[in-house]
Each structure stands twice: as C-alpha cells, then as structure tokens.
Amino acid sequence: MNETPVQAIKEWPSTERPRERLRGLGPAALRTPELLAIIFGTGSARRSALQVAEDLYERFDRSLRRLAAVPVAQLEAVPGVGAARAVTVQAALELGRRAVKETRPESERIVSPRDVYMRFELRLRDLRQEEFHVLLLNTQNAVIREVMVSRGILDASVVHPREVFAPALVEAAASVVLVHNHPSGDPTPSAADREVTRQMCEAGRVLGIPVRDHVIVGNGRYISFLDAGLLRELER
C-alpha cells in the first residue's frame, strides 16, 4: 500500500514554518529540531525536514553535545540524514563552539585553574578519547601558544617531554600548563596522570620551564594538580 505523501514544510502555514518563525521571532524562539530542520533545508516525499530533525535529535538523547561529539557515520545512520546533512550538522555545531571560544582573546592571561578549565571545557568534555594539550605561557602568564601533544590513552610511554617542551623552547615560554580530559567525566587523577605529570615537572626543572599546573577536564568539573597539592607532592 502506498504511503500518504508528507506535506512539505513550504505548504505549512507561515506561522509554523521554521524559517519564517526564525525571521520573525529570532533563532532563540525556535526549538532545537526546528533549527536543525533549517540546516537540512528540505525533506523527502515521505518525511519532512522537521521529522528527520526530530528523529536525529531523539536518537542522540536530545543533546547537541552528543551530536557534536559522535562520528559523522553515526549521524548518517539515521534515516533521512545521509552524508551531506551529517557533515552540515557537525559543521554548524563546530561553528557554534568556535563562536563561544572567540569571545576569549588568544592572549588571555591564565590566573587560576578555572581559567584553564573554561578555555578547554567545550572542546574536551564530550570527547570519547583523551587529548593531551599544553599551554605555553609568557612571564605575565599570558598564553603564547596552545599545542595538542597526543590523542588516545594517556601514558608516560606515549607523552614524551620532548613533545611538550620542544615548542616551549621555540616560543621562549616562561612556563607551561598541562591539560587533558577524562572521557568518563570523572576528573580524578589516575596513576598514569601522576606519572606523566612527574616526568613533565622533572623535565621542566632541568630546562628552566616549570610546569605551573596540570588540569584534568571532566563533565562539568575539573581537578587542578596545583590546587589539590599534587604538584608539591610529586616534587617531593
């Protein structure tokens, strides 16, 4: 039996169409699936763009954070999404994240562990694997440069001091701050975290570029080795 064709969004009353609602009321007035439907543009003979957007949003727990973090292939698996729409959604979400980051100038000063957390929270909190970054600071604790050192399981055999301190020497950094995430959401330092930090502190002392802190980013929280007294403990 043939399915009844779905009424195209352009045939809806103007007060119900996502594009017209955004034009008249602004983007904040629209539900997330409506915004996704605008990104999709058109639907198909059987499903409107809004229906596809609702299905996509529902599939990933109604969470934009999940949508931004999953591989494109998982988005493509949702009926009606496909490759073009999947990459368009992730591109739009990445633009949103960059817009948030853009409000903080690259030369910002790092005066507390929370400054580090706020800089990395949006990028690291939803990743499914660990990323290890280093912030290079000048004598005024302003960020000279940010370097991603490794991606994957954090281990002392993988994260070598040369990857951390080679760019620090090139940039004449006065100090460095180590940053990585825990995909579990729990930022409690592991034995590997402590060993990596110990090695970096030791190398920093030899080179005259001290490690000011190691911040672990979790889900909505973080742990600072400096605040927790772990840097002093490792130095002993």
ChimeraX attribute file (.defattr): number of C-alpha atoms within 10 A of each C-alpha:
attribute: neighborCount
match mode: 1-to-1
recipient: residues
	/A:1	3
	/A:2	4
	/A:3	7
	/A:4	8
	/A:5	11
	/A:6	13
	/A:7	14
	/A:8	17
	/A:9	19
	/A:10	14
	/A:11	9
	/A:12	11
	/A:13	9
	/A:14	12
	/A:15	10
	/A:16	13
	/A:17	18
	/A:18	24
	/A:19	22
	/A:20	14
	/A:21	16
	/A:22	16
	/A:23	9
	/A:24	11
	/A:25	11
	/A:26	11
	/A:27	15
	/A:28	9
	/A:29	13
	/A:30	15
	/A:31	10
	/A:32	16
	/A:33	21
	/A:34	23
	/A:35	18
	/A:36	23
	/A:37	22
	/A:38	16
	/A:39	16
	/A:40	21
	/A:41	13
	/A:42	16
	/A:43	20
	/A:44	13
	/A:45	12
	/A:46	14
	/A:47	16
	/A:48	22
	/A:49	24
	/A:50	23
	/A:51	17
	/A:52	22
	/A:53	24
	/A:54	17
	/A:55	17
	/A:56	24
	/A:57	19
	/A:58	12
	/A:59	15
	/A:60	15
	/A:61	11
	/A:62	15
	/A:63	13
	/A:64	14
	/A:65	15
	/A:66	15
	/A:67	22
	/A:68	20
	/A:69	17
	/A:70	15
	/A:71	13
	/A:72	19
	/A:73	12
	/A:74	13
	/A:75	23
	/A:76	17
	/A:77	13
	/A:78	16
	/A:79	11
	/A:80	22
	/A:81	20
	/A:82	15
	/A:83	13
	/A:84	11
	/A:85	18
	/A:86	22
	/A:87	17
	/A:88	15
	/A:89	20
	/A:90	19
	/A:91	13
	/A:92	14
	/A:93	17
	/A:94	15
	/A:95	12
	/A:96	12
	/A:97	14
	/A:98	13
	/A:99	11
	/A:100	12
	/A:101	16
	/A:102	10
	/A:103	8
	/A:104	11
	/A:105	9
	/A:106	14
	/A:107	13
	/A:108	14
	/A:109	16
	/A:110	17
	/A:111	11
	/A:112	12
	/A:113	20
	/A:114	16
	/A:115	12
	/A:116	23
	/A:117	23
	/A:118	14
	/A:119	16
	/A:120	19
	/A:121	19
	/A:122	18
	/A:123	18
	/A:124	24
	/A:125	25
	/A:126	22
	/A:127	19
	/A:128	15
	/A:129	14
	/A:130	19
	/A:131	20
	/A:132	20
	/A:133	21
	/A:134	22
	/A:135	26
	/A:136	27
	/A:137	26
	/A:138	19
	/A:139	10
	/A:140	10
	/A:141	19
	/A:142	18
	/A:143	21
	/A:144	19
	/A:145	17
	/A:146	16
	/A:147	15
	/A:148	14
	/A:149	19
	/A:150	18
	/A:151	14
	/A:152	11
	/A:153	14
	/A:154	20
	/A:155	15
	/A:156	17
	/A:157	9
	/A:158	14
	/A:159	19
	/A:160	16
	/A:161	18
	/A:162	13
	/A:163	15
	/A:164	25
	/A:165	22
	/A:166	11
	/A:167	16
	/A:168	25
	/A:169	15
	/A:170	8
	/A:171	14
	/A:172	16
	/A:173	23
	/A:174	20
	/A:175	21
	/A:176	28
	/A:177	21
	/A:178	24
	/A:179	22
	/A:180	26
	/A:181	28
	/A:182	25
	/A:183	18
	/A:184	14
	/A:185	18
	/A:186	16
	/A:187	20
	/A:188	14
	/A:189	16
	/A:190	11
	/A:191	10
	/A:192	14
	/A:193	17
	/A:194	18
	/A:195	15
	/A:196	22
	/A:197	24
	/A:198	19
	/A:199	15
	/A:200	25
	/A:201	23
	/A:202	18
	/A:203	19
	/A:204	19
	/A:205	11
	/A:206	10
	/A:207	12
	/A:208	13
	/A:209	22
	/A:210	18
	/A:211	24
	/A:212	20
	/A:213	23
	/A:214	29
	/A:215	25
	/A:216	29
	/A:217	30
	/A:218	22
	/A:219	17
	/A:220	12
	/A:221	14
	/A:222	23
	/A:223	19
	/A:224	24
	/A:225	23
	/A:226	17
	/A:227	14
	/A:228	10
	/A:229	10
	/A:230	18
	/A:231	20
	/A:232	11
	/A:233	11
	/A:234	15
	/A:235	10
	/A:236	6
